[in-house]
Amino acid sequence: MGSQESNTDKIEKKTVLKASRDRVWQAISDSTNFGKWFGVKFDGPFVAGEQLRGQITPTQVDPEVAKMQEPYTGKPFVIFVDCIEPQTRFAFRWHPFAIDPNHDYSQEPMTLVAFELADAEGGTLLTITESGFDQIPIERRAAAFRANDGGWSHQSRLVEKYLAQTATPGDFQ
């Protein structure tokens, strides 16, 4: 195991958000708020241990990313909420890059997406991790990893924009 070895199983993005931990938690753990920046309209709240359905709907915080999401508008979006640890961790499982309407992904393993919060100077450190790619069928694995690696970079910026756009006087910016 050399230190040069790249990790094909896990994507990790870290960003310090200039917002209180409570505001970041509300942005990631409330399904309506999450949907506004992520680009999905859910049928209900996040509940640990339950599946939640929704539809892709372009993000409300960035017109350029919204344009990239537009071709997928209305497509089903399904997650299984793994855990909700208030102010600390929100995690769900999904089928990564499941965009082919003619493919049945239901028998494939899911990856685990985790949003973890920690205190940081000037705000809150958000770490987004998606793991489990090594279990994805080989014919889809590289494309799913590449798409989601870029996707999580976009999503890190979208949550930051969402927090900036919804800030109120007294929030630290």
GIDACOR-V958354 format. One record per residue. RES is the residue in one small letter. PHI is phi in whole degrees, 0 to 359 (999 if undefined). Layout:
# GIDACOR-V958354
res = (RES/RES)
phi = (PHI/PHI)
This chain:
# GIDACOR-V958354
res = (m/g/s/q/e/s/n/t/d/k/i/e/k/k/t/v/l/k/a/s/r/d/r/v/w/q/a/i/s/d/s/t/n/f/g/k/w/f/g/v/k/f/d/g/p/f/v/a/g/e/q/l/r/g/q/i/t/p/t/q/v/d/p/e/v/a/k/m/q/e/p/y/t/g/k/p/f/v/i/f/v/d/c/i/e/p/q/t/r/f/a/f/r/w/h/p/f/a/i/d/p/n/h/d/y/s/q/e/p/m/t/l/v/a/f/e/l/a/d/a/e/g/g/t/l/l/t/i/t/e/s/g/f/d/q/i/p/i/e/r/r/a/a/a/f/r/a/n/d/g/g/w/s/h/q/s/r/l/v/e/k/y/l/a/q/t/a/t/p/g/d/f/q)
phi = (999/269/286/279/298/273/270/265/266/220/249/223/234/239/211/267/261/277/204/293/302/298/294/295/301/297/291/260/258/264/299/290/298/306/298/299/272/286/105/207/248/272/278/184/278/286/227/304/85/238/279/226/255/197/227/294/216/308/307/263/247/211/300/293/292/303/298/292/276/309/300/261/307/89/292/295/224/234/229/243/287/278/203/228/247/315/68/234/209/231/220/218/247/203/267/291/53/270/251/275/294/265/250/267/269/300/269/277/296/256/267/254/252/235/248/239/250/214/291/216/297/83/160/230/277/252/247/253/233/238/230/111/295/295/270/290/310/306/291/250/302/296/294/294/296/298/298/284/299/293/298/290/296/299/295/299/288/294/294/297/295/302/296/293/286/255/295/238/305/103/289/271/247)
